[in-house]
Every structure is written in C-alpha cells, then in structure tokens.
Amino acid sequence: MAVVKASLKLFGGDTVVVRCSENCHIHLMSDGSSNADIFSVENQDNAYLAIPYSGIWRVLIDSHSQSLEHSISYVAA
C-alpha cells in the first residue's frame, strides 16, 4: 500500500490538483486549528480541490498500489 504525504502553503482561492496513475483516496487537511477542515475524494485518479482560506495544507494520497505514480500541484487564484 502506497501512502504519499505533502505539505503546501496555499492562499484562499488556490486550487490543488492531484493526479494519480490509478484510483486512490485523496485527502486535503488544514493544518491550523483544532477544528481542522478535511476534504476527501474517494476512488478517483485525479482531483481538483479549492482552498477556502490561506494557510498550511496537508495532502495525503492513499493507494493499494506499490508503484503509484502521482503529481501534486496547484493553480494560484
């Protein structure tokens, strides 16, 4: 099982773009307060997730593949 983790400093209105070579679970979590926001996409090979406010955001990709190819990028607002 492949697990990929990344942290990004993003601004409100940015869009995170995650692409995977196969279906996986993609989670985006704010890293600021005890009431952390979590956005999830299940069983998809790509996701476009809008960032509601500025801060540090963590991306977690969970896949059953041992050889997952992926890319994590963002589009500025």
Residue pairs with C-beta under 8 A, 6 or more apart in sequence:
1 62
1 63
1 64
1 66
2 61
2 62
2 63
2 64
2 65
2 66
2 67
2 68
3 60
3 61
3 62
3 63
4 59
4 60
4 61
4 63
4 68
4 70
4 72
5 58
5 59
5 60
5 61
6 58
6 59
6 72
7 31
7 56
7 57
7 58
7 59
8 16
8 56
8 57
8 58
8 59
8 72
8 74
9 55
9 56
9 57
10 16
10 51
10 54
10 55
10 56
10 57
10 74
11 51
11 54
11 76
11 77
12 51
12 52
12 53
12 54
12 77
13 50
13 51
13 77
14 50
14 51
14 74
14 75
14 76
14 77
15 48
15 49
15 50
15 51
15 74
15 75
15 77
16 28
16 47
16 48
16 49
16 51
16 57
16 59
16 72
16 73
16 74
17 46
17 47
17 48
17 71
17 72
17 73
17 74
17 75
18 26
18 41
18 46
18 47
18 49
18 59
18 61
18 70
18 71
18 72
19 45
19 46
19 70
19 71
20 26
20 44
20 45
20 46
20 61
20 63
20 68
20 69
20 70
21 45
21 65
21 67
21 68
21 69
21 70
22 45
22 63
22 65
22 68
23 43
23 44
23 45
23 63
24 43
24 44
24 45
24 61
24 62
24 63
24 64
24 65
24 68
24 70
25 40
25 41
25 42
25 43
25 61
25 62
25 63
26 40
26 41
26 44
26 47
26 49
26 59
26 60
26 61
26 62
27 38
27 39
27 40
27 41
27 59
27 60
27 61
27 62
28 38
28 39
28 40
28 49
28 57
28 58
28 59
28 60
29 36
29 37
29 38
29 39
29 57
29 58
29 60
30 36
30 37
30 38
30 53
30 55
30 56
30 57
30 58
31 55
31 56
31 57
31 58
32 55
32 56
37 52
39 49
41 47
41 49
51 57
51 74
59 72
61 68
61 70
61 72
